[in-house]
Amino acid sequence: PEEQNGSADLMVQGESAPDAEWEKWQFKTGRKKAGQYGLEVHLEKSAGHVNRKATVRPYAVGDFQTLCVVNVYDTHIDRWKIPATELERRGYLTSDTTPGVVTLYVHLPEALTDERPGYCRDGRKCKENTSIWTRAFHKRYEI
């Protein structure tokens, strides 16, 4: 990227054609959170300091074109490639009309997990999962 400490991690030339436009990609790693299905991803950027304490805010529309969540394991790599337009549509990015969200959960496709929508890891009934849509953006690479 052309800016120092900007919101994008990498500039990628569009994958559809060799002469396609360059896109700003934001890379994140998902983290397993106890008692939760899916991997937690922090969608946040620095908002400066208040009383010497670092603060964060959600990414905004236009900060990047693609969110790429990557987790590497001994035998495979799980990757979610999510267009920023999808995150904007679902209210995850800050805009004039949306405050944005700093946490997203990404989920493996049904065939790769024991995850049951509507249930917590401990088997009790939970509210319906609002981020199961991320399954459609997943791809696995064997190492």
Long-range contacts (C-beta under 8 A, 24 or more apart in sequence): 5-46, 7-45, 7-59, 7-60, 7-63, 7-64, 8-63, 8-64, 12-66, 23-64, 23-65, 23-66, 24-63, 24-64, 24-65, 24-66, 25-64, 25-65, 25-66, 25-67, 25-68, 26-59, 26-63, 26-64, 26-66, 26-67, 26-68, 27-68, 27-69, 27-70, 28-67, 28-68, 28-69, 28-70, 29-69, 29-70, 29-71, 30-69, 30-71, 30-78, 30-80, 30-106, 35-120, 35-121, 35-122, 36-105, 36-120, 36-121, 37-105, 37-107, 37-113, 37-115, 37-120, 37-121, 37-129, 38-105, 38-106, 38-107, 38-108, 38-115, 38-129, 38-131, 38-134, 39-69, 39-71, 39-105, 39-106, 39-107, 40-103, 40-104, 40-105, 41-67, 41-69, 41-103, 41-104, 41-105, 41-106, 42-102, 42-103, 43-67, 43-87, 43-92, 43-93, 43-100, 43-101, 43-102, 43-103, 43-104, 44-102, 56-102, 57-94, 57-100, 57-102, 58-92, 58-93, 58-94, 58-99, 58-100, 58-101, 58-102, 59-87, 59-92, 59-93, 59-94, 59-100, 60-93, 60-94, 60-95, 60-100, 61-88, 61-93, 61-94, 61-95, 63-93, 69-106, 73-143, 74-143, 75-142, 75-143, 76-140, 76-141, 76-142, 76-143, 77-140, 77-141, 77-143, 78-108, 78-138, 78-139, 78-140, 79-138, 79-139, 79-140, 79-141, 80-106, 80-134, 80-137, 80-138, 80-139, 81-137, 81-139, 82-106, 82-134, 82-137, 86-137, 90-133, 104-131, 104-134, 105-129, 105-131, 105-134, 106-131, 106-134, 106-137, 106-138, 107-131, 107-132, 107-134, 107-135, 107-138, 108-135, 108-138, 109-135, 109-138, 110-135, 112-140
